[in-house]
Amino acid sequence: MNDEELDELRSSLTPHESSGGVTTYRNTVAIACPACEKPFDDLVVCENDYNSLELSKMLDLCVTTHDGDVLLFTHKQ
C-alpha cells in the first residue's frame, strides 16, 4: 500500500481510538478490504515495533504493512 492509498483510506474512515502506538479507525461506509476485497469493520494501525492487542471477540484479520507500521483489517465473525 502506498502513501496515497493509505491517505485516501484513512480520510474515508472514522477515527475511533489512539493510545500506546495503536490507532483504530471504524469503517462506517463499507469500504472493501485491500487484501480480501470484502468490507472490513476496523483498521488497526500498529506503529511501534511491539504492540499487544486484547481482543474481546473472534475476528478474522487481513494484514499488510506501510512504512514499518502493521495494518490490520478486522472482520467480525
Residue, then its C-alpha position, 0 to 999 in steps of 0.5 A: m500500500n502506498d502513501e496515497e492509498l493509505d491517505e485516501l483510506r484513512s480520510s474515508l474512515t472514522p477515527h475511533e481510538s489512539s493510545g500506546g502506538v495503536t490507532t483504530y479507525r471504524n469503517t462506517v461506509a463499507i469500504a472493501c478490504p485491500a487484501c480480501e476485497k470484502p468490507f472490513d469493520d476496523l483498521v488497526v494501525c500498529e506503529n511501534d515495533y511491539n504492540s499487544l492487542e486484547l481482543s474481546k471477540m473472534l475476528d478474522l484479520c487481513v494484514t499488510t504493512h506501510d512504512g514499518d507500521v502493521l495494518l490490520f483489517t478486522h472482520k467480525q465473525 
